[in-house]
Amino acid sequence: MTTTILRSDELSCPSCVDNIESNLNNTEGVSSAKVHFNTGRIEVEHDPETVSDEELIKVIAQSGYEARVSQF
């Protein structure tokens, strides 16, 4: 397992957080996803051999939000 940190500047409401968390947590290879509304930080613990960072970004995009990999 690895933890990938992503960021989204498009979170405008708590339901955005719920939507992204739900979609990520229902993705094969993801063991947990936590979205921080105030900072736009998205922490995803996942198996990198099952789901890549790019695939995580696609899941978020399918949820209606842009995201990018972040160092912080």
TORPA-4810 file (N, C-alpha, C, O; in nm, 3 decimals):
<nodes>
NODE_1_0.085_-0.119_0.000_0.000_0.000_0.000_0.089_0.125_0.000_0.198_0.127_0.056_M
NODE_2_0.037_0.226_-0.064_0.104_0.355_-0.066_-0.002_0.463_-0.045_-0.121_0.440_-0.067_T
NODE_3_0.042_0.580_-0.003_-0.049_0.693_0.012_-0.014_0.798_-0.092_0.101_0.842_-0.102_T
NODE_4_-0.113_0.836_-0.170_-0.097_0.942_-0.270_-0.173_1.063_-0.221_-0.288_1.053_-0.177_T
NODE_5_-0.109_1.179_-0.229_-0.171_1.306_-0.193_-0.207_1.378_-0.321_-0.123_1.400_-0.408_I
NODE_6_-0.334_1.414_-0.330_-0.384_1.491_-0.444_-0.442_1.621_-0.392_-0.468_1.636_-0.273_L
NODE_7_-0.463_1.715_-0.482_-0.527_1.842_-0.448_-0.634_1.876_-0.550_-0.621_1.847_-0.669_R
NODE_8_-0.739_1.938_-0.500_-0.842_1.993_-0.588_-0.879_2.130_-0.535_-0.902_2.148_-0.416_S
NODE_9_-0.884_2.227_-0.626_-0.921_2.364_-0.589_-1.070_2.389_-0.615_-1.116_2.502_-0.604_D
NODE_10_-1.143_2.283_-0.648_-1.282_2.299_-0.690_-1.385_2.258_-0.585_-1.504_2.253_-0.615_E
NODE_11_-1.342_2.228_-0.463_-1.436_2.182_-0.362_-1.513_2.301_-0.306_-1.456_2.390_-0.244_L
NODE_12_-1.645_2.300_-0.330_-1.725_2.415_-0.289_-1.829_2.382_-0.182_-1.894_2.472_-0.130_S
NODE_13_-1.846_2.253_-0.150_-1.947_2.217_-0.051_-1.917_2.080_0.008_-1.842_2.002_-0.051_C
NODE_14_-1.975_2.051_0.123_-1.951_1.920_0.186_-1.996_1.802_0.101_-1.940_1.694_0.112_P
NODE_15_-2.096_1.822_0.015_-2.138_1.710_-0.069_-2.032_1.677_-0.175_-2.026_1.564_-0.223_S
NODE_16_-1.949_1.775_-0.211_-1.836_1.748_-0.301_-1.742_1.647_-0.235_-1.697_1.552_-0.298_C
NODE_17_-1.715_1.670_-0.108_-1.629_1.580_-0.031_-1.688_1.441_-0.027_-1.618_1.343_-0.054_V
NODE_18_-1.815_1.430_0.004_-1.882_1.300_0.012_-1.878_1.228_-0.122_-1.853_1.107_-0.127_D
NODE_19_-1.902_1.299_-0.229_-1.903_1.243_-0.363_-1.767_1.185_-0.400_-1.757_1.071_-0.446_N
NODE_20_-1.662_1.263_-0.381_-1.526_1.217_-0.415_-1.485_1.100_-0.326_-1.435_1.000_-0.376_I
NODE_21_-1.506_1.113_-0.195_-1.469_1.004_-0.104_-1.541_0.875_-0.140_-1.480_0.768_-0.143_E
NODE_22_-1.669_0.884_-0.167_-1.747_0.765_-0.201_-1.695_0.699_-0.328_-1.676_0.578_-0.331_S
NODE_23_-1.671_0.777_-0.431_-1.622_0.722_-0.557_-1.484_0.662_-0.543_-1.456_0.556_-0.600_N
NODE_24_-1.396_0.728_-0.469_-1.262_0.672_-0.449_-1.268_0.545_-0.365_-1.203_0.445_-0.397_L
NODE_25_-1.346_0.548_-0.258_-1.354_0.430_-0.170_-1.418_0.310_-0.239_-1.399_0.197_-0.194_N
NODE_26_-1.493_0.332_-0.345_-1.553_0.224_-0.422_-1.466_0.180_-0.539_-1.509_0.099_-0.622_N
NODE_27_-1.346_0.232_-0.548_-1.253_0.197_-0.655_-1.167_0.079_-0.612_-1.111_0.079_-0.502_T
NODE_28_-1.157_-0.021_-0.698_-1.076_-0.138_-0.668_-0.932_-0.095_-0.643_-0.874_-0.018_-0.721_E
NODE_29_-0.874_-0.145_-0.535_-0.736_-0.114_-0.501_-0.722_-0.001_-0.400_-0.613_0.020_-0.347_G
NODE_30_-0.830_0.071_-0.374_-0.827_0.180_-0.276_-0.873_0.126_-0.142_-0.982_0.070_-0.131_V
NODE_31_-0.789_0.142_-0.039_-0.829_0.096_0.094_-0.892_0.208_0.176_-0.974_0.181_0.264_S
NODE_32_-0.854_0.333_0.149_-0.919_0.445_0.217_-0.892_0.574_0.141_-0.787_0.591_0.079_S
NODE_33_-0.989_0.664_0.149_-0.976_0.796_0.088_-1.035_0.898_0.184_-1.143_0.879_0.239_A
NODE_34_-0.962_1.006_0.205_-1.007_1.113_0.294_-0.988_1.246_0.223_-0.878_1.279_0.178_K
NODE_35_-1.096_1.323_0.213_-1.093_1.453_0.148_-1.106_1.560_0.256_-1.196_1.554_0.340_V
NODE_36_-1.016_1.657_0.253_-1.019_1.769_0.349_-1.075_1.891_0.277_-1.009_1.953_0.194_H
NODE_37_-1.199_1.924_0.311_-1.272_2.031_0.244_-1.198_2.165_0.247_-1.187_2.231_0.144_F
NODE_38_-1.149_2.205_0.363_-1.088_2.339_0.379_-0.961_2.358_0.298_-0.932_2.469_0.253_N
NODE_39_-0.884_2.250_0.280_-0.756_2.263_0.210_-0.757_2.206_0.069_-0.666_2.234_-0.009_T
NODE_40_-0.857_2.127_0.035_-0.861_2.062_-0.095_-0.768_1.942_-0.105_-0.747_1.888_-0.213_G
NODE_41_-0.714_1.901_0.008_-0.621_1.788_0.013_-0.700_1.657_0.010_-0.799_1.640_0.081_R
NODE_42_-0.655_1.565_-0.074_-0.719_1.434_-0.087_-0.612_1.329_-0.062_-0.515_1.319_-0.137_I
NODE_43_-0.629_1.250_0.044_-0.533_1.146_0.079_-0.593_1.011_0.044_-0.702_0.976_0.090_E
NODE_44_-0.521_0.936_-0.040_-0.572_0.807_-0.085_-0.470_0.698_-0.055_-0.357_0.702_-0.105_V
NODE_45_-0.508_0.602_0.027_-0.425_0.486_0.052_-0.470_0.378_-0.046_-0.587_0.340_-0.050_E
NODE_46_-0.375_0.330_-0.126_-0.412_0.237_-0.233_-0.297_0.145_-0.271_-0.181_0.168_-0.235_H
NODE_47_-0.332_0.039_-0.343_-0.233_-0.053_-0.398_-0.192_0.000_-0.535_-0.274_-0.001_-0.627_D
NODE_48_-0.068_0.047_-0.551_-0.027_0.107_-0.677_-0.023_0.009_-0.793_-0.021_0.049_-0.910_P
NODE_49_-0.022_-0.119_-0.763_-0.023_-0.218_-0.871_-0.165_-0.242_-0.924_-0.183_-0.297_-1.032_E
NODE_50_-0.265_-0.201_-0.846_-0.405_-0.217_-0.886_-0.461_-0.089_-0.944_-0.535_-0.091_-1.043_T
NODE_51_-0.427_0.024_-0.883_-0.480_0.154_-0.927_-0.367_0.258_-0.921_-0.304_0.277_-0.817_V
NODE_52_-0.344_0.325_-1.034_-0.236_0.424_-1.043_-0.285_0.563_-1.001_-0.405_0.586_-0.985_S
NODE_53_-0.190_0.653_-0.984_-0.224_0.792_-0.953_-0.312_0.851_-1.063_-0.408_0.923_-1.035_D
NODE_54_-0.280_0.820_-1.188_-0.357_0.871_-1.301_-0.502_0.820_-1.296_-0.595_0.893_-1.329_E
NODE_55_-0.518_0.695_-1.255_-0.653_0.639_-1.245_-0.731_0.705_-1.131_-0.852_0.725_-1.142_E
NODE_56_-0.662_0.739_-1.023_-0.728_0.811_-0.913_-0.777_0.947_-0.961_-0.889_0.988_-0.929_L
NODE_57_-0.695_1.015_-1.039_-0.733_1.145_-1.094_-0.854_1.130_-1.186_-0.942_1.215_-1.187_I
NODE_58_-0.858_1.022_-1.263_-0.972_0.997_-1.352_-1.100_0.973_-1.272_-1.207_1.020_-1.312_K
NODE_59_-1.091_0.901_-1.162_-1.208_0.878_-1.077_-1.261_1.011_-1.024_-1.381_1.034_-1.022_V
NODE_60_-1.170_1.098_-0.982_-1.211_1.229_-0.932_-1.272_1.311_-1.046_-1.371_1.381_-1.025_I
NODE_61_-1.215_1.302_-1.165_-1.269_1.374_-1.281_-1.409_1.323_-1.314_-1.497_1.401_-1.350_A
NODE_62_-1.431_1.192_-1.303_-1.563_1.135_-1.328_-1.663_1.180_-1.222_-1.784_1.177_-1.244_Q
NODE_63_-1.612_1.223_-1.108_-1.696_1.278_-1.002_-1.731_1.423_-1.029_-1.818_1.481_-0.963_S
NODE_64_-1.662_1.483_-1.129_-1.691_1.621_-1.167_-1.591_1.724_-1.118_-1.619_1.844_-1.119_G
NODE_65_-1.472_1.678_-1.076_-1.373_1.770_-1.019_-1.236_1.743_-1.078_-1.203_1.630_-1.111_Y
NODE_66_-1.158_1.848_-1.089_-1.019_1.833_-1.134_-0.932_1.812_-1.011_-0.959_1.864_-0.903_E
NODE_67_-0.827_1.734_-1.029_-0.732_1.710_-0.920_-0.595_1.689_-0.980_-0.581_1.658_-1.099_A
NODE_68_-0.495_1.704_-0.899_-0.356_1.683_-0.940_-0.278_1.622_-0.825_-0.314_1.640_-0.708_R
NODE_69_-0.172_1.551_-0.856_-0.086_1.495_-0.752_-0.012_1.611_-0.686_0.032_1.704_-0.754_V
NODE_70_0.001_1.605_-0.556_0.064_1.711_-0.479_0.167_1.651_-0.385_0.158_1.534_-0.347_S
NODE_71_0.264_1.731_-0.347_0.365_1.687_-0.250_0.319_1.711_-0.106_0.370_1.648_-0.014_Q
NODE_72_0.223_1.802_-0.088_0.182_1.840_0.048_0.033_1.829_0.065_-0.019_1.857_0.173_F
</nodes>
